Amino acid sequence: MTAILSKQGIRRLLRQEPPLIEGCVNLEEQLQPNGIDLTLREIAFPQSVGKIAINNSQRQVSDLAPLVFDGLGFIDLIPGAYIITVNEIVHLPKNIMALARPRSSLLRCGVTIDTAVWDAGYSGRSQSLMVVYNPQGFRLQRNARIMQIIFLQLTDATEGYDGAYQGENI
């Protein structure tokens, strides 16, 4: 039976080595009843065509142009798609996978975040897609809580993730 980890279950996994999550800006503020809020480290604009083919050897992700925060740590975004990197490093055991959703405040501002699945056994600092739909744009501060990651315990441990993004951005 698959189960979503509670705050207590997450706390237990935070004490193991490596911890479930490291690099939190403020763990007590980020720890939620059903997950952990992830915070913004960097934001970039895609600069080139990407390519996904049948064979992963032909995969080509878009080149990125990092955007600069102002002196107060804010950035003004026009409508469009951006690649975001979070502060936190995730270390998933082989019996835990994760999903994330945007915080409701983002959605109420006309902004969303799409993520891929965090496979059991993955370790790294992830990137996701942020889309600003609001025609007026959006103002965002570095280290702001932007999405919540939830952890699902699998029925059995798996062999674990061993893909191209293992250990990314650490």
C-alpha positions as CSV (number, residue, x, y, z in Angstrom):
1,M,0.0,0.0,0.0
2,T,1.3,3.4,-1.0
3,A,1.1,6.1,1.7
4,I,1.8,9.9,1.8
5,L,4.3,10.8,4.5
6,S,3.0,12.9,7.4
7,K,5.0,15.7,9.1
8,Q,6.2,13.1,11.7
9,G,7.3,10.7,9.0
10,I,9.2,13.4,7.2
11,R,10.9,14.5,10.5
12,R,12.1,10.9,11.0
13,L,13.6,10.9,7.5
14,L,15.2,14.3,8.0
15,R,17.3,12.7,10.8
16,Q,18.7,9.9,8.7
17,E,22.0,10.2,6.7
18,P,21.7,11.6,4.1
19,P,18.7,13.5,5.3
20,L,15.5,13.4,3.1
21,I,16.0,17.2,2.4
22,E,19.0,19.4,3.1
23,G,19.6,23.1,2.4
24,C,16.3,24.5,3.7
25,V,16.2,28.2,4.2
26,N,14.0,27.8,7.3
27,L,13.1,24.2,7.9
28,E,10.5,24.9,10.6
29,E,8.7,27.4,8.3
30,Q,9.0,25.1,5.3
31,L,7.8,21.9,7.0
32,Q,4.1,21.4,6.4
33,P,1.6,18.8,7.6
34,N,1.9,16.8,4.3
35,G,5.3,17.9,2.8
36,I,8.0,20.5,2.7
37,D,7.9,23.9,0.9
38,L,10.7,24.3,-1.6
39,T,12.3,27.7,-2.1
40,L,13.6,29.6,-5.1
41,R,17.4,29.6,-5.7
42,E,17.7,30.6,-9.3
43,I,15.5,31.5,-12.3
44,A,16.5,31.3,-16.0
45,F,15.1,31.9,-19.4
46,P,15.3,29.1,-22.1
47,Q,17.6,30.3,-24.9
48,S,17.6,27.5,-27.4
49,V,15.6,24.6,-28.9
50,G,15.4,21.5,-26.8
51,K,15.1,18.0,-28.2
52,I,13.7,14.7,-26.8
53,A,14.1,11.6,-29.0
54,I,13.5,7.9,-28.7
55,N,17.1,7.4,-27.6
56,N,18.3,9.4,-24.6
57,S,21.7,9.9,-26.2
58,Q,19.9,12.3,-28.6
59,R,18.3,14.3,-25.7
60,Q,19.2,18.0,-25.7
61,V,17.9,20.3,-23.1
62,S,17.5,24.0,-23.8
63,D,20.4,26.3,-23.0
64,L,19.5,28.7,-20.2
65,A,20.2,32.4,-19.5
66,P,20.2,33.0,-15.8
67,L,18.2,36.1,-14.7
68,V,19.5,38.6,-12.1
69,F,17.7,39.5,-8.9
70,D,17.7,43.2,-7.9
71,G,19.4,44.5,-4.7
72,L,16.5,43.5,-2.5
73,G,16.5,40.0,-4.0
74,F,13.4,40.5,-6.3
75,I,12.9,39.8,-9.9
76,D,10.2,41.1,-12.2
77,L,8.9,38.5,-14.7
78,I,6.9,39.1,-17.8
79,P,4.5,36.4,-19.0
80,G,6.3,33.4,-20.3
81,A,8.1,30.2,-19.4
82,Y,11.1,30.0,-17.0
83,I,13.3,27.3,-15.6
84,I,13.6,27.5,-11.8
85,T,16.1,25.8,-9.5
86,V,15.3,25.2,-5.8
87,N,17.6,25.7,-2.8
88,E,16.9,22.3,-1.3
89,I,18.7,19.1,-2.2
90,V,16.5,16.0,-2.1
91,H,17.8,12.6,-1.1
92,L,15.1,10.0,-1.7
93,P,15.4,6.5,-0.2
94,K,14.7,3.6,-2.6
95,N,11.2,3.2,-1.1
96,I,10.1,6.9,-1.3
97,M,9.1,8.9,-4.4
98,A,8.0,12.5,-4.5
99,L,5.6,14.9,-6.4
100,A,5.3,18.7,-6.0
101,R,2.6,21.2,-6.6
102,P,2.7,25.0,-6.7
103,R,1.7,26.9,-3.6
104,S,-1.8,28.3,-3.8
105,S,-0.6,31.9,-3.5
106,L,1.3,31.5,-6.8
107,L,-1.8,30.2,-8.5
108,R,-3.8,33.1,-7.2
109,C,-1.2,35.4,-8.9
110,G,-1.6,33.7,-12.3
111,V,1.6,31.7,-12.0
112,T,2.1,27.9,-11.9
113,I,4.9,25.4,-11.6
114,D,5.2,22.1,-13.4
115,T,7.5,19.4,-12.2
116,A,8.5,15.9,-13.2
117,V,8.3,12.9,-10.8
118,W,11.1,12.5,-8.3
119,D,11.9,8.8,-8.6
120,A,12.8,6.7,-5.6
121,G,16.6,6.8,-5.1
122,Y,17.0,10.2,-6.7
123,S,19.4,12.7,-5.2
124,G,19.9,16.3,-6.4
125,R,18.8,19.9,-6.5
126,S,16.0,19.9,-9.0
127,Q,14.8,22.3,-11.7
128,S,11.2,22.8,-12.7
129,L,9.1,24.8,-15.1
130,M,7.5,28.1,-13.9
131,V,4.9,29.7,-16.2
132,V,3.7,33.3,-15.7
133,Y,0.3,33.5,-17.2
134,N,-0.7,36.8,-15.5
135,P,-0.6,39.4,-18.3
136,Q,0.6,42.0,-15.8
137,G,3.6,39.8,-14.9
138,F,4.8,38.7,-11.5
139,R,7.3,39.9,-8.9
140,L,9.2,37.1,-7.1
141,Q,11.9,37.2,-4.4
142,R,14.9,34.8,-4.1
143,N,14.3,32.2,-1.3
144,A,10.5,32.6,-1.5
145,R,8.5,29.4,-0.8
146,I,7.1,28.5,-4.2
147,M,6.0,24.8,-4.2
148,Q,5.3,22.0,-1.8
149,I,6.9,18.6,-2.3
150,I,5.0,15.5,-1.0
151,F,6.6,12.1,-0.3
152,L,4.9,8.8,-1.2
153,Q,6.1,5.6,0.4
154,L,6.1,2.7,-2.1
155,T,4.9,-0.8,-1.4
156,D,8.4,-2.0,-1.9
157,A,11.9,-0.6,-2.4
158,T,13.0,-0.3,-6.0
159,E,16.4,-0.5,-7.6
160,G,16.4,3.4,-7.5
161,Y,16.9,6.2,-10.0
162,D,20.1,6.0,-12.1
163,G,19.4,8.5,-14.8
164,A,21.1,11.6,-16.3
165,Y,19.9,13.9,-13.5
166,Q,21.2,11.9,-10.6
167,G,23.3,14.3,-8.4
168,E,22.2,17.4,-10.5
169,N,23.1,20.9,-9.3
170,I,24.8,19.8,-6.1
